[in-house]
């Protein structure tokens, strides 16, 4: 769709940097139109925040310590706390200023790469450290949930499109962030939106806690002390122990010995014997649309980076025309298990009734067909038992790690005590019911913001 507009010289001269960018003036006029509405007051972000503080560059990471948040951890409303995407700082070795640690009810925004989305700090992430590419702030006299919802809306994304320009990348300064326009709605409207976000956040925390609880039950049941299984940088294999899979990682002692311990204690069944496994599809980058470009009918396109906190990202990077979705007919159903098979291997998620999307080829869809409950199967694949076996079978295709579906099918699933399986399944099922409700609440909140600002 082509839009046309007349821009006058006096408008250009009033612009903060005399820029001549058509997109800038489209957004500016939209903001001016909102400012003329009697039910809306426009304020600058800098006027409604207690503080705006950016993080610091810390070059030395550790295997354990305080999580260090980077741009990849910023997602719509919630932080991405995938263990594979977190790095840590040892505060015994590196002194960390208190100001670059996030506090509960802070909002975090990226200053580069992820402009246009923001995350809320809660019990799961308090006192984490932020990198130099992130900024934290806290609102004054405005419901925090409303501000989070707005900072993930179309109008905010459009403001970020015009906020800043760099030579090689877009970067947002504190001065520009303070100038961002925030529509102040009626108090009752903002509180209603804020309550939706608050309820979603509580559901999110409870869901993650239930999954962690189910992991603890599983680990206690299998009784494998991973730390007592030594890492070996060099090792040898007898010829009789070789299989048709001739990669060193397949014979890595920690992986092999973990599985041996497991099989001595439990009967196991191969994943391919109890589940149907299919990979996603590629649609071509020429078909990608961003959130501010998409139509209401467009469908989320889910890549490996869009599996976050054991679920499909509510607001992924790209969307695809619904006609392509219908042509591919991937038939994704609630409670299907998803596993990344390219790039970051072994990330897991489960689909809910709220997920209508296209899966990229880097994701395998696993659907149990007999014997094992999907929630228990998801949990096993989300532990080191599943991850180690996935990593064993990785090959490098050109430069990218790759796990073929037929190798994924070889992963062995332990059949622990049936009552424990049921206990784990019930917890995981409850977690994904909470996640489904949370997705619905967040979408409702952001849709309300966008509808009120039309």
Steps between C-alpha positions, in 0.01 A plus 500: 500500500638841398430802719548858386519818703607861458775617733560874536840659545407648838426145627845387390667797670317421826624142503762426766773436242355661183452150365316431177367151568137445388443237771594756767223737392236226473565407863525863610159577353351196669635622834372853437156359416490313833609815681192681371263240645322615819520152659878473467791694651838451337804496730868438449643180646761704686224689683329186635801295614693502829826413326649383172820295547701301247719200578873442459728293283639206698733286289566212741229234524482209742326160502312600815407824673255783437322492160616774260219619274572589137285605205410137421324479836255780419162372385149645502391548865714210630874449509642201315646290780595194294805359676674466162460875441629615839858578596621564853725737692698384802459790743790373710729574207325803350359785708157595371343845566159465658348739245543253213303232683130487416234530768150358510256706289782650294438511126792400279543617143771437246702796372593317181396195294170445685348848489123494534454237771536511876503250787374512857721400793335267751593245769674283240747770395553744788865605556613374159771716339439693176746549217592833342241443225209491746326774698282466807244751623199523730180700440352759738126565539405263218406132530806293415302235310351764272845639418637151428207431268549831318874441466418183305234660281505602137525874577807452716663281234431774245666758727803273529516478120574871487674544834862472403739425218856372519764443237482121521215444746209677664570609856277680747649764730364598842404841361295341222337252739392785728329668202285194412130597512276302735120537465339538842148354483215512749605360836242218482624395155864494605420306818301240305792446261747494789296236682509278192880522489526441874283187476704378204823553691373302800394215270843507333685474833275219623542307173880518513497395866285195419736393221799541730317298766433221252869498404597460865267200536649340188861560607430363848342190349784418258770580761781583261775724637626667182793658684634154589514405131838647397561720198781370282663707230677195358362148481525185291240257371540128435425393146226266625317798655483701177166544326404644164515850654865600471533832678714554814218669689280190474754314715561781748527317836274736696216444253555123470544439873193704590289283268662180632410595857145577392455169315628302795215641709208524257353350188519744213317546172627677189327828416431389142306197627251706701473825305453643153784742413479760224710803426373846412529684168687793352290767333773733368606826662324695224173397667596626848300789646572684822231580754443856375468372141269205557128468432264369766470171311876439476641208699808493727807332346684318777875459473733339755551837675122518556487208744514685830442379857373161372240655270443670167573873519176699512654771279771351274721695262313410181155424359389325181197529272215272605486344152849352551386367838208324331716361219756352741228347721743411781211395722650625826284393793488589871749297706730433205861502619752717315877447499761714325709292258716771341728762658421483872427131532253356749289801603152371585151646499140386490220647293176621657148567377609864454768419239419532132830520315742361240804312629833563326712208380734534799225368729378141533141435601458192722155351555469194728293223341500237776612394846653825633311809616605815301557706815734241649679463166545878477651506848753224424611674180540823700753347743863401457382148413341634182758771432807276530355248256411777255849654519656156446340477158586846368694538176631824352336586168741755348532713816164443673434221754227269370297212646324281246146383591598133462775552757260685729281188482782298662478690832409260779222593743514347851179344627514592867242401762152555352376697801799738465435530127141600580611751765742661255241501219239671719742777597610561141141494378406762759803709394390510138142578592643803683716586198199484271305736726801731525530525122133590476532771766807662341341506156184652644698771681706602197195483270311729739783753487513492121120523459478795741768684301347448157 
